[in-house]
Amino acid sequence: MSGVVSRLFGLAPAPSTSSEYTKTARADAAFCDAKPSVARAFCREDLPDARAKIVAELRQHLRRCSWSRSAPAAHWSQFVARPDTRLWAVRSRFMRQRESAFEREYGYSQTYPNASVSMTDYRGGEREDARMEHCDTPEWTFERVGPFAGRGQLWHSAGWRDAGGFGAHLARAAAPIYVTAFGFHPTSSSGEALGYPPVMIHHMHVTSSQSMARDTRSANFLRRSRDGFYAVEFDVHGDRQCAAAAGGVNCTVRAFPPGFGLRITDTMETFFDLNDVRDAGSAPLQFYAQHSYRWTRAAQRPVGKMLTLISTEAFKPHDDYLLEFDPEQPTEYLYWQEGTMPASLSMVHMYWHAHHAWTDDIWLVDASADALRLRPLFGGGMFVNLTSHGHTVASAKAKIEEQLRAAQRACAHGAADGGGATRGGGGGHAASAANCRTPPAVRCRMEQRDRWERVGAAHISRYRAPHCDEWNVAAGDRFTLIAFHALQPQERQRLAAEGRSGPTLSWMHAGLYGLYVAPHGGGGRELPHALYYDDLMTKPSLINSLSSWWRHRFFDKQQ
């Protein structure tokens, strides 16, 4: 395959020919090697050689497939109305929220009707003539859906019940099922992995808790898994593909270290939105979407997956929030939200999901917002326009780091005086000192280093695991996620090249992922196989939710 096609589809060049690969991989490998043994093993699974190894195994099993084929997909509305309908597939054009029948029906478009949609028009879109193919090999299960008919500037979506076909396996009284590797990516008609561009994975979830077959307007969209928590067992988003030099599309496949697996407790559902990002009216592109699961009933050491995020709960029941950016009148923002860990665990590997063109950084701090004095520092709210408060991202970071140092000094003083055994208590530095087990710190930073790849004239955000140490956390420990939003240089360059000016509304995500194991020396209760936002985060008050759009839409525009 030519170098041009390899770069287009995100396939990695030979490592020995890339000095960029060597520099990045050596730095990441050195960081992994300095970790404790279990965290080191998880960290090394993120390195290019490990990704290439699991993808080679996947392809070897894929060649053995004898596919079974489903009936044609139904429209999403039929899927919701008829529980016996397993598969749906819909496409719709890029549009404004007010133009989407789904957004209008569910009330999502009322706040900002002229903002671009952040999901397919499931209700008003047209049905895709797609089918699902299923294949089992001795160690792997594959599901492939398509064909999707791309013509540029289109959303392509599908979903089905009983993802992976695990329902029948779970129904049998046998040993537990552990998934030890998972992958998802678009493919060409010939089965080659397609990268972004031309097709971006907006989102893909495999989940026992979320369901597109239930009413997405209500709490029925979520249900607890059998171990009592909410679970999105597997997902892939648009910033999960690596730069070509670091593995490209290989990074959409993740394996756990040998001997570790994520236990499947319930039948799961999957759904995804894919974006054909080419110009409208482009040449027809036929493509598919492929899920890959490696699984076993052999006993594994349990690994769990955490997915949490910052949510205003104002625009829609979704993990989005809208911010306005204007290259001529720069505005910067700070959004934060507190959480409480519901179980004791060792977080051995962490990574982030964000919309990088408008995100400077995200921090995980193992301290409460009160200990960091976030409310008095930034006007009392959780969702702050820094510019209107006389701050920048840089000055806000400096203020928070100053408070963090004060909290660390208070912690050390409290420990010397025989402080308590819990972490991250509220009430400012004095209360934190009495509730401090270890000094509070920024446990993980997203950082924008090496997150961009030049593809043609475009800068595209890519995955790179942050250099974050293992985090040992006890049930009841509090933490805070802090997102710093500002227009990034790569996005400024794009807007200038396209001759665009004036304010634009952009959807934000600020999501933290963590892979965890039982804490050192055990942990009492059984380890949850997954944790989600609703298990962890303190919901914003109504006034904070309303202010997240009211202040922006009315007050900030007058500054």
Summary of the structure (lengths in Angstrom):
residues: 559
radius of gyration: 23.1
end to end distance: 54.4
largest distance: 71.3
contacts: 1909
relative contact order: 0.15
helix: 28%
strand: 32%
